Amino acid sequence: MDPLVKVPSVRPTVVRVPPALEGLTRLAYNLYWTWHPEAKALFGRLDPVAWGRNRTPIPVLAGPVRWAEVLDSSDYMAEYAAVIGAFDRYLANGSGHWFHQQHARELQGPIAYFCAEYGLHESLRIYSGGLGVLAGDHLKTASDMALPLVGVGLLYRRGYFQQTIDADGHQEHAYPNYDLSRLPLMRALDREGRELTVTVELPGREVRADVWTAQVGRVPVLLLDTDTPENDEGDRPITHQLYVRGREMRLHQELILGVGGVRAIRALGIDPAVWHLNEGHSAVLLAERARELVAAGMPLDESWVTVGRTSVFTIHTPVSAGNERFDAELVRRVAGPLLDGDGRPRTGGVPIDRLLEIGLGTDGDPSQFDMTAFSLRLTSAANAVSRLHAETANRTWSRVVPREILGITNGIHTPTWVGEPVSDLLARHLMADLDHLDPGSSAGRWWERLDRIPATELWDAHLRQKGEMAHFARRRLRSQFARHGQPPAVLDELDRVLDPTILTIGFARRFATYKRAGMVFTDMDRVSRLVNDAELPVQIIFAGKAHPADRPGQSVIQEIFTRTRSEALRGRVFILEDYDMRIARFLVQGVDVWLNNPRRPLEASGTSGMKSAANGGVNASVLDGWWDEGFQGDNGWAIGGRDANPDEAAQDWADAQDLYRVLESEVVPAYYERDADGLPATWIGWMRRSMAAAIWQFSTTRMLHEYAERLYLPAAGVKVAASRR
């Protein structure tokens, strides 16, 4: 089938460009530019100041560009022609890519991919962390490999919170009201050319949701927005904030996502072959689809089977307590009228008691509706996000669903996360095309030939990325310190911190307590000696957020901040505030070592370590999530073992001691060893092996091969030969 799912959309009128440069408008409203540096450079040249301030093209094109000078620049016009030509060829049909070549004729409709958050670019703050970034990488890779897919989510006008850390280390939260006209968003149109709005019946009223489109290469994402004047004032904020604390408001969000998302798909005339629920937040889409079938005359039990046959589910949290649950009476009151029916058109058919029965969790508590249990029971297949996570998930959910939960390990969208210096090196020496990562491409399995890259060039590319990270971090730190009232002398000191010649460790992720972000501070004397060694020093950069409702997680941030300002660690350990995709890119591209020390087996997968490895960073991690299968003995270091002590305090102490051992006796000596040419030859060997082990095996390209052949095609009724799975 045609790999392009087409959603008619209209762009806002804020952008005006000369007819000869109309391609800039098309490019600006397609997030293709987010993973193509040459496209970003095209906008940056128009107004470097506006680009540096916004990092998104709409404000640049809407600003006072000197178009006459641009049109007279033969250099710019030649670059414009090259970039827009590549963009148009990319969108054409994808016939040269793996899915189109292998399976396009077998799939009779697109994949409808539902997720509560999408990490597409830092300017579009509709994500919080790992789940959203994984979803964004999933869509970008589906576009790259011409897999027909349409995403569905919510448009959070106030996004996930912006984080600041005050002078005492307390996390503070802000929710800006984003101007949608300055973002790469378009209004979706229905089949009659009108702006698309869907309606969801809730107790005593109807809630409208405007449908917006974020175009991600070949893949459209439908984003539902309840902040429309036609809604009651109390309903307009339903989609304002991602992961709002209030449980009733959260349930309203998930009803808009699941029910409204199905209705948006229907209104556009899209007929998905498979429905993919990425986490349980969209679980009510299964009930809405069953309601449709019952309204058309199908018996309820048959409707459940029919819906489940074409539905698949991805679980991201290892333990049942971490999955989305709602009070059963709340579900009965809020969702009952919509699904059970009260005589109004379009409603009726799914008794709420039956819904609650299907959503009974592993503990059998009838007062709770478990979205994950509901999703597992009503889908034809489910997957965990690493092999170890699959083992944990199967133990956890065996009483809910007898079939095996598959292990499909997460990956990363390599073009988004690999820095330009390293990417250019791979293209120049190995003919690597990160947009076309399949082993069957013209470059073949180029990641197996990394030894062909001269050591000097690989090290220089890494130092370039490390220097860029240091420059960025110093500016961020100066802003933080100035807001805290630090004197000019302290601010001046920041020009000399984060020396790129010093071994640099990165730790960045959500600050949940099980991730043990402060473990490196278990023995302050020991870590002080480590970072302040006169000949073999170490520096550490932290970044991350804790949910506004997670007080223990916020305490971890305060502890780390306090440590960074202590005399023992000052100038060697830092924490950057407002962790987002931009900070993540600088860190994974620039650090030498990526540190991860969760309490095993609570890390479902993790992808930040994969991003660092693809750039030549080396992982030092607990054998949890992806690293349990990614660790090969010569591509990084393992902290602790695979046996867990039921005494958590004892386990934490043992893991901390092993972390110190790994750093002191293995990591630091390897980094500072130099050969006759002054190069860290041993370390460069670690870098090569780290990259080789990660670039394909932990890419979303490999991941989507598995999703396609193990989940999507079987759910669409296509038999896939075992040799191809």
N, C-alpha and C positions, 0 to 999 in steps of 0.2 A: 504494500500500500504506500501511498504518498507519505513520506516521512514528515511533511509539514502539516501540523494541525493549525488551521487558519482561524483566527478569531478576529472578525472585523472590529476595528477600534478607531477612535478619533483622537488626535493629539490636541493638547491645549494650544491656544493661539499666542502664547508668550514668545515663541521663537519666530524670528523673521530672518531668512538668509537669502542671498541672491540666487536666482534660478540656476546659475552655473554651479552652485555649491549645494544644491538641494540634498545631495547625499549625506551632508552633515546632519540634517534633521533626522533622516531615517536612521543613521548610525547612533545619534544621541538617544533615541527612544528604543534602542535595542541594547540590552546589557552585554552584548558581544564585546563592547569596548572594555568591560571590566577585566577581561583576561587576555587582551591583546594590547601590548604596550605601544605599538605603532599607532593604534587608534587613539589611545589617550594622548599621545604626543601631538596628534593632529589638532586636538582641542586646546592643548596646553600652549601651542604656538600662537593661537589667536589672541589670548590674553593670559600671560603667565601669572599675573597677580590674581585674577579671578579664579583661574584653575587651582592655584596653590591654596586659595581660601576655601574653595568648595569641593574640589576633587570629583566633580560631576559636571557633565557638559551643558546641561540646560541653562544654568546661570551664566555660563560663558556666552552661549549663543544669544541669550536675551539681553546681554550687556552692550556697551558701546564699542563694538568691534569696528575697526577701520577697514571696512570691506573693500574699498577701492584699492588700498595697499595690498590686501590679500590677493585680490584678483590680478594685480599686476606682478605678483611674485611668481616667477616661473618655477622656482624651487618648491614653493608651497603647492602650487597647482599640480606639479608632477607627483608630489607625495600624496596629495588628495586623490589623484587618479589611481595610484597604486593601492592605497588603503581601501577606498570604496570599491575598487575592482575585486580585491580579495574578499571583502565583505559580501558583495553580491554573488560571487562564486560560491562562497561558503553556504549562503542561504539557498542556492539553486535547487538541489535535490538530495545531496548526500549519497549519490549512487556509488561512490568509491569507498564507502565505509562499511564496517563489519556487519551491522544489523541489516542494512539494505541488501547487502550481497548474500547473507546467509538466510534471513528469515522474513524479509519484507512481504513476500507473497503469502506467508502463512498466517499473518495477523490481519484480521478483518476490521480492526478498529484500534484506536489509540489506547494507551494506558492513562487512566485518570488517577493522579497521584495527589493524595490529600495529606497535608501536614499543617500543624498549628503555627509554624515559623519557618522562615526561609532566610538563610544568610547568603545573599547575592552580592552585596557590596555594603561597605560601612555607611554610605549615604542613605541607604534604604533600611532603616532600623526596625525591621520586622522580624528580628531574630534575637535570641539571648545568648546562645552558645552552641555546644556541640551538635545537638539535634538539628538546629537550623542551618548550621554551616554544612553538615552532611547533606541535608536536603538540597541546599543550593548547589553543592558539588554534583549531586545526583542529576539535577536538571541540566547543568552545563554539560555534563558528560553525555546525557541523553541527546542533547543537541549535537555535540561533536560526532557521535556515532550514528546519527540519523535514526534514533529510536523514537517512533511516534508517541508523544506523551504530552499531556496537558496537566499543569499543576493547579491546585486549588488551595487557597489559604485565606487569611484575614488581613485587612489593611489597617494596621495600628497607627493611627494618626499621631499618637504620643509615644509610640514605640516601646522598647524596653528602656529602663531608666538609664540616664546618664549618671555616672558615678564620679563623685569627688571624695577625697579623703581629707578630713580637717586636720588641724595641727596636733590634735590628740590621737589621731589614728582612727577616728570614727568614720564609717562609710556614710555619705549623704546621698540623697536620691533626688533627681530632677526629671520631669517628664515634659520636654518641650512640645509645643504644638507645631508640627512640621507643615510647611507650605507645600502642598502636593503639586502645585504648578511648577515648582523648581526641581521636581524629581522625575525620573524616567518612567512615568506612568501615563497610561491612556485610558479613556473611558471605553469599555467594551460596548458594542452595538448589537442589538438583537437582529433577527433575520429580516426585519422590516426597516433596518437602518436607524432605529431609535436607541437612545442610551439605555443600556440594559439595567433593569432593577428587578430583584426577586423579592418575594414576600414570604415570611415565615409566621405562622399563627402561634401566638403565645397567649397566656391567660388574659382574657378580656380585651385583647387588641391584636393588630397585625403589625409586625415589624418589617420595614423595608430595608433592603441592603442594596446599595449601588454596587455595580460590578466594574472593577478596574482591571486593566491588563498590564502586567510587566512582561515584556518580551525578552526571553533569554535565548539569544541565538534563534534556533528553529522552534524553541519550546515556549508557548504562551503560559503564563501563570495568572489565573483568575483570583482576584483579591476582593473580598466582600467588605463593605464599609457601611455601617449603620448610622454614621454621622451625617444624616440628610435631613433637611427641614421638614419633610413629611412625617418624620417620626416624633413621638412624644419626647419631651426633654429628658426623661429618665432612660429612654432607649438609645438615644444618640451616642452615649459613651460606651455602649457594649463593646465596640471594637477599638476603643481608644488605647488601652494598655495591654501589652503582652503579659500573660501569666499574672493577671490581677489577683490580689489576695482573697477577695470575697468569694466564697464558694458558690453562692447563687449567681453572681455575675459571671463567674467562670463557666457555670453550666449554660448560661445564656450564650456565651461565646461559642461553646462547643455545639450547641444546637444550630446557631447561625452557620458555623463551619460545615457541619455534616448535612443538615437539611437544606440550608441555603445553597451549599455547594452543589448538591445533586440537582437542584432546580436551575441553577445557572448553567450547568452542563446541558440539561434538557432544553433550556430556552435557546441555546446556541445550535441545537440540532446535532450535537456531538453524541455518538453512540459508542461508548468505550467497550473494548473487548475485555478489559480487566480493570478492576478498581483496587488500588493499592492504598492501604491505610498505614501511614508512617507514624507509629505510636497510636495510642488509644483515644487521643483527643477528638478525632473525627468519627468515633464509633457509631454515632447515631445515623450516619449515612446508610448503614446497613438496615436500620429500622425504616428509614424513609424509602429506600428502594423496595423493601417488603411491603410497606403501606401502598406504594404505587401498584404493585402486582395484585394485592388484595382488592384494591379499588377497581381493578380491571376484571375481577371475578375469580382470581386464583385462590384456592384454600390457603389459610395462613401457614400451615406446616410445609406445604409445597413451596410457598414463597420463600421461606427461610432457606430451603435447600437450593432453590434457584439463585437466590442472591449469593449464597455462600460459594457456589460453584465457580463464580467469576471474581471472587474477592480474595485478596492476600493481605497479610498483616506482618509488619515488622515491629518487634519488641526491642526496646532500648535499655530497659532497667532490669538489673539482675534479680532483685527481690520484690516480692509482691507488695510489700509496704510502700515501695517507691512509685507505684503505678497510680493512675488517676482513679479516685473513688469519690462517690457522692452519697450523701444521705438519701436513702430510698424514698422517704417521704417528700424530700425536696424534688426528686426526679418525678414522683407521682404528681405533685402539684404543678410543676413547671412544664414537663414534657407530656403529661397525660392527655390534656386537651388536644394537643397537636397530633399525637399518634393514635390515641384511643378513639378520638372522634366525639364531636358533640352536635352532629347533624349538619355542620357546615360543609360546603364543597371542598373537595380535595382531602378531607380529613377522614379518619376512621380506618379501622382494619387491624391495628396492632394493639391488643389489650396490654395495658401498662403492667398488669400483674405478670403477664408472660415475659415482658421485657425484663422486669426485675428478676425473674427466675433465671433467665439466661445469663444475667449479669451477676450471679452469685459468685463471690470470690473464693479463694482457697480455704479461708477460715469458716466458710458456710454461714457467715453472719447475714441474716436476712434484712438487717437495717442498713446495709451498704450495697450500692450498685457499683460494681467493679468494671470499668471500661475495658481493661485488658482481658478479663475473663470473658466478657461479652464478645469482644472481637475474636478471641481465639476460638470460641464455640461456633461462630458464624462465618468463618472464612475457611477456604479449602486448603490453605497452606500458610505457614507462618515461619518466620526466620528470626534468629538472634543475630547479633552483629559481630560476633567472633566465635571461634570454635569453643573457647572456654566458656563464653557466655551461653552458648547453646547447651553445654553440659549443665550449667546452673539453671537455665530456664527450664530444661526438661525435668529436672528434679523439682523445681518450684511448681510447675503447672501441670504435672502429670495427672493430678486428680481432676483437673478442669477439662483437659483434652488428651485423649490417649495417643494421638498420632505424634510423630517426632517433630519437634521444632528444629528446623534446619539451621546450620551455622553458615552464614554468608558474611564474611568479615568485611568491615567497612574499608573504605579507601579514600583517596583525596583526588580532586581535580588538579592534576599536575600543573597545567598552564596558569592556574590562579595562584599557586603557592610557590612555584620555583622562581627565584629572583632572576632578573635580566642578565647579570654577568654569568651566572651558571647556565642559564638557558642558552645564551649566545655561544658559550663554550661547547655545549652539547650539539648544537646545530652545526657549528663550524667543523668540529672534529669527527662527529658521528652521524651527520645528516639527520639528526633527531628532529622530528616534528611533533611537539607536545600536543598539538590538536589532533593528531592521528597516531595514538599510542599503540594501536593494535600490533601484535607481533607480525601480522601478515602485511604490514605496510612496506613501502619500498626500503625503508631503513632496517627492517627486520628487528631482531632482539638487540638493539644497539646498547642497552644498559649492561649487556654482558661483555662489552668491549671498552669499558671505562679506562682500562689500563693504557689505551691508545692516547689518552689526553696527557700531555706532559705535566709532570708534577708541579713545575713552576707555575704553569698557567692555572691549574686547578686551585693551588694555594692562593694565587693572586686574585682569582675570582671570589674565593671565600673571603679574603681580607677586604675586598671591595664591598661586599655585602655586609661584612662586620662593621666596616667604617660607616656605612650608611645607617646601620642600626644605631651605632653610638651617637652619631650626629642627631638623629631623630630623638633618641632617648634624652640626650642632654637638654634639648629644647623643651621637651615635656617636663623634665624635672625642674628646670629653671622656672617654668610657669607655676608648678606646684609649690615650690619653695617660696617664690615671691608672694603667692597668695597666703602662705602661712606666716608672712612677716619676717622672713629671714633677712639678715643684713646684706648689703652689697658684697662684702668680703666672701660670704658663704656662696652667694650666687656666682661670683667669679670663679670659685673653686670648681664649679660644675663644668667649666671648659676643659678641665684636666682629668675628669673621671672617665671611666669606661674606656680605658686605653685598649685599642684593638690588639696589641701584642700580648695581652694578659688572657689566660684561659677564662672563658666566659660561659657560665651555666645559666640556662633559662628555665623558669618554672612559670607557666601561665595556663590557667584553666579556672573553672568555677570553683569557688572556695567553699565546697561542702566539706564537712569535717572528716569524712572517710578518706578524702584525698590527702590528708596529713601534710598540708603545705608547710607547716612549721617543723617538720621532723628534723630538718638539717640543724635546727637550733637546740636539739636535745642536750648536747654538751657544748655549752657556750665557749669554754676554754679551747676545746678542740677545733670548733669551727673558726674561732678567732685566729688560732695559729695557722689554719689552712688558708684563710683569705689574706692574711698579713705577712705570709712568708716573704722574706726579702728577695729571694732568688726565684721562687716558684709560686707567685701569688695567684689568687683566684678571685673572680668577681661574680656576683649572682644578681640576676634581674628577675623580679616577680611581677606578675600582673594577674588580675582576675577580679570578678565580682561575686558577691554573695546575694542571694535573693533578699529583697527588702523584708521578708518575713523570717529569714533564717538568722536568728540572733547568734547562735553558735558560730556560724560561718563568718559573720561580721566580727566576732571576737578574734577569729583567726587573722583577719586583715589587720586588726588593731595590734595584735601581737607582732606580726611581721613588720608593720610600720615602726613600732617601738624599737624593735631590734635594729632596723636600718639606721635609726638615729642614735644608737648607743655608741659610746666611745670605742668599744671593741670592734664594731663592724662598720663604722661610719666611713663612707668613701669607697666601700667595697661591695655593699649590699644595698639594693634599691628596690622600690616598688613603684610601678607606673599605674596611674589611675585611669579609669574609664576604658578598660580593656575592650577592644573591638577588633574587627577584621583587619584594620590597618595596622594596629599595634601588633597583632598576631603575625602579619606578613613580615614586618621588620624583625621580630624575634626569631621566628622559625628560619628565616633566611640568614640571620647573622650570628646566632650563638654557636659555640663550639659543641656544647653538650646540652642535650634536652633531658631534664630530670623529671621523673614521675614516680611517686611512691604511695599509691593508694593502698588501702587495706584489702588484700586479696580475699575473695574474688568479686569485689564490689564495682570494679571498673568494667563496664560492659565491653567497651572497645577502646575508645580514645583515638583521636586522629592527629593531634598536634605533633606527636612524636614521629608520625609518618611524614608530616610536612617538613620537619627538621631534617629527617634522614634523606629525603629527596634532594635537599639542598647541600648535603654533605655534612650535616650535623650528626653527632653520634649520641645514641640513647644510653642513658643509665636509668634503669627502670625496674620496678617490681615486676615479677612475672605474672602480670594480670592483663586482661583485655587482649589487645592485638599483640602486645610484646611477648605473651606466652607462646605464641606461634612464630613471631617475627625474630626472636632472639636465636642466633645461630652459633654463638660462642666467639665469633671473630668480627661481628658487625656492631658491637656495643657491649654493655655490661648489664648483668642481672644483679638486682639487690635482693638478698634473701633467697629462699627456695620456694618450692611448690607446696610444702606442708604448712598448714595454718595452725597456730596455737590458739585454742579457745580462750585463753587469757589474753585479752586485747592489749593490756598494758605491757605484758611480757613480750608479745609479738612486736609491738611498737619499739620497745627498747632493743630487741634483737635486730630488727630491720635498720634502726638508726646506726647501730654499731657496724653493720655490714656496709651501710652507705659510706661511713667514714673510711672503712677499710678500702672500699673500691676507689674512692676519690684519692686517698693518700698514697696507696701502693700501686695503683694501676693507671687511673686517668691522668693525674697530674704528671707523673714521670713520662708517660707516653707523649703528652702534649709538648713538653719542653725539651725532649730529646732532639738534637739537631745533627744533620749529616755534614759532610765536608763542604757542601754548598750552602750551608746555613738553612736548609729546609727541614721541617719536621717530617722526615720520610716515613717514620713509623705511624705518625698520626694521619698522614695523607693516605696510607694504606687502610686505616680504619674508615676514613671518609669514603674511599672508593667502595669498600665492602658494604658500608651502610647504604650508600646510594643504590648499589646493584641489587641489594636485597629488598629495597622498598619501592623502587620506581614503578615496576610492573605489578608485583604481587600485592602491593597496598595502594593501588590506584582505583579510582572509581570506574575506569574502563574495564579492568578485570572484574570488579564488583558487579557491573551491569551485565557483563557476559553471563555471570551466574544468575543474577535476577531474571534475565531474559529466559534462560534455558531451564532453570530450576523452579521458577515461580510463574512468570508471565505467560509463557507459551503453554505450559500445562493447564493453567487456569483458563486460557482461551480455547482449550480443547485440542491443542496441537501436541502430538506425540513427538518427543525429542529423543533421538537415539542416545543410549547410555554413553556411548563413546564420545558424544558431542557435549555432554554435560560436565 
